[in-house]
């Protein structure tokens, strides 16, 4: 599972054999969250989260925002169309 971005102690992952729509898995601090990227312009949208507080999820969503273009490019490089 390729880590495509790090947000402090969190890993942002795109699985090579995953499904559409374009999304990322965020792992770390005992939790996992999945955000749909809404490519090509965002914003990221929470699909599900486990082990993170609501505050953590909001912070992750905010932190992903500036990286949407790069994350969509990574998704496209691995999977083709969004």
Backbone torsions as a table, in degrees:
resi	resn	phi	psi	omega
1	UNK	NA	109.9	-175.7
2	UNK	-74.5	126.0	171.7
3	UNK	-78.5	121.7	-176.4
4	UNK	-104.4	-11.4	-179.5
5	UNK	-163.1	148.8	171.9
6	UNK	-119.6	133.1	174.5
7	UNK	-118.0	92.3	-173.4
8	UNK	56.8	-117.4	-177.1
9	UNK	-88.2	3.8	-176.8
10	UNK	-99.7	144.7	175.5
11	UNK	-106.1	133.2	175.8
12	UNK	-105.2	122.4	-168.7
13	UNK	-124.3	141.9	168.1
14	UNK	-119.9	120.1	179.2
15	UNK	-77.7	135.6	-179.0
16	UNK	-64.6	-31.4	-176.5
17	UNK	-108.0	38.2	-175.8
18	UNK	-95.1	176.4	-174.3
19	UNK	-106.4	165.3	173.4
20	UNK	-84.7	160.1	4.5
21	UNK	-75.3	165.8	179.9
22	UNK	-55.9	129.1	-179.5
23	UNK	-155.3	166.0	176.7
24	UNK	-128.1	154.0	172.4
25	UNK	-105.8	132.1	178.5
26	UNK	-113.0	121.3	-175.6
27	UNK	-117.8	144.7	171.0
28	UNK	145.3	163.9	177.6
29	UNK	51.3	35.3	177.0
30	UNK	78.4	11.3	-178.0
31	UNK	-133.1	168.3	172.5
32	UNK	-140.7	138.6	174.4
33	UNK	-135.2	148.2	177.9
34	UNK	-119.8	128.2	179.9
35	UNK	-121.3	127.2	171.0
36	UNK	-75.0	134.7	-173.6
37	UNK	-82.8	-23.7	-175.7
38	UNK	53.6	51.2	-178.8
39	UNK	-63.4	147.7	9.3
40	UNK	-96.6	-6.6	-171.0
41	UNK	-114.0	-1.8	-179.3
42	UNK	76.4	-164.7	3.4
43	UNK	-81.3	162.6	174.9
44	UNK	-64.7	146.8	-176.9
45	UNK	-133.1	125.9	-179.3
46	UNK	-63.3	129.0	172.5
47	UNK	-98.9	-44.5	178.6
48	UNK	-163.1	155.6	179.2
49	UNK	-149.9	143.1	178.2
50	UNK	-136.2	130.6	173.4
51	UNK	82.7	-2.9	175.4
52	UNK	-105.8	147.7	173.0
53	UNK	-76.3	165.0	176.3
54	UNK	-59.2	-39.5	178.4
55	UNK	-62.5	-43.5	177.7
56	UNK	-59.8	-44.8	-177.6
57	UNK	-62.7	-43.2	178.2
58	UNK	-62.4	-41.2	179.6
59	UNK	-65.3	-42.7	178.7
60	UNK	-61.9	-45.8	-179.9
61	UNK	-58.7	-44.3	177.6
62	UNK	-63.6	-43.0	-179.0
63	UNK	-67.7	-29.7	178.3
64	UNK	-71.9	-31.5	-174.1
65	UNK	-46.0	-52.6	-178.3
66	UNK	-66.7	-11.8	-176.3
67	UNK	-103.9	6.1	-175.0
68	UNK	-56.0	-46.9	-177.9
69	UNK	-59.2	-46.7	180.0
70	UNK	-66.1	-40.4	180.0
71	UNK	-67.0	-39.2	177.0
72	UNK	-65.1	-37.7	176.0
73	UNK	-63.9	-42.1	177.7
74	UNK	-62.6	-45.1	178.8
75	UNK	-58.2	-47.0	-178.4
76	UNK	-62.6	-39.8	178.9
77	UNK	-63.9	-34.1	-178.3
78	UNK	-86.1	-40.7	-170.1
79	UNK	-115.6	-9.6	-173.2
80	UNK	88.2	-136.5	-178.0
81	UNK	-57.3	157.3	179.5
82	UNK	-70.3	NA	NA
